[in-house]
Amino acid sequence: CCPPIKGLSAASLDSLCASVEVKEFRNGDLVFEEGDDPDGFYIVLIGLAHVLSDSGGLGLQPVNNLSPGQGFGELALLHKSHRSA
């Protein structure tokens, strides 16, 4: 099941857990790349997620660091577009 998420009641957490898949990533693992089709919304539970972008042709550059409780990947789902970063 899902770990507790601040601000969610037990009933809401149970409902959420029934519809999510918990994935584990190790340091250095790639979650997705710019241009990929959307496959889900991600929430950092433990550790950090580093967001890198290759815009400008300078190679991968850090654009954000996400900590526990922060989510990413929603824009491509909401706009039905490819991943942006």
C-alpha positions in Angstrom: 0.0 0.0 0.0 1.0 3.6 -0.2 2.8 5.4 2.6 0.9 8.2 4.3 0.6 11.5 2.4 0.2 14.7 4.3 -3.2 16.2 4.1 -5.0 13.0 3.0 -7.6 11.3 5.2 -7.3 7.5 5.6 -10.3 7.0 3.3 -8.8 9.2 0.6 -5.5 7.4 0.9 -7.2 4.0 0.6 -9.0 5.3 -2.6 -5.7 6.6 -4.0 -3.8 3.4 -3.2 -6.4 1.4 -5.1 -5.6 3.3 -8.3 -1.8 3.8 -8.2 1.3 1.8 -8.9 4.3 2.3 -6.6 7.5 2.3 -8.6 11.0 2.3 -7.1 13.8 4.2 -8.8 17.5 4.1 -7.9 20.0 6.9 -8.0 20.7 7.8 -11.6 17.6 6.0 -13.1 15.8 7.7 -15.9 12.1 8.1 -15.3 11.3 9.6 -18.7 12.9 11.8 -21.4 11.7 14.9 -23.2 9.5 14.0 -26.1 8.2 10.8 -24.5 4.5 10.0 -24.5 2.9 10.5 -21.1 2.5 7.4 -19.1 1.6 8.6 -15.6 2.0 11.2 -12.9 4.8 10.7 -10.4 5.0 11.8 -6.7 8.4 11.7 -4.9 8.0 9.7 -1.7 11.6 9.3 -0.6 14.8 10.9 -1.8 15.1 13.5 -4.6 14.2 13.6 -8.3 16.5 15.7 -10.5 14.8 17.3 -13.5 17.2 17.8 -16.4 16.6 19.5 -19.8 18.4 19.5 -23.1 16.9 22.7 -24.3 19.3 25.1 -26.0 21.5 22.2 -27.3 23.9 22.5 -24.3 23.4 18.9 -23.2 21.5 17.9 -20.1 21.3 20.8 -17.6 19.5 20.8 -14.2 16.3 22.8 -14.1 14.7 21.6 -10.8 15.1 19.3 -7.9 12.0 17.7 -6.4 11.7 16.5 -2.8 9.2 14.2 -1.1 5.6 15.2 -1.6 6.3 17.0 -4.9 4.9 15.6 -8.1 5.8 15.8 -11.8 4.6 14.6 -15.2 1.1 16.1 -15.0 1.5 18.7 -17.8 1.8 16.0 -20.5 -1.2 14.2 -19.2 -3.3 17.3 -18.9 -2.4 18.7 -22.3 -2.2 15.3 -24.0 1.2 16.2 -25.3 4.7 14.8 -25.2 6.9 15.2 -22.1 8.5 18.6 -21.8 11.4 17.9 -19.4 
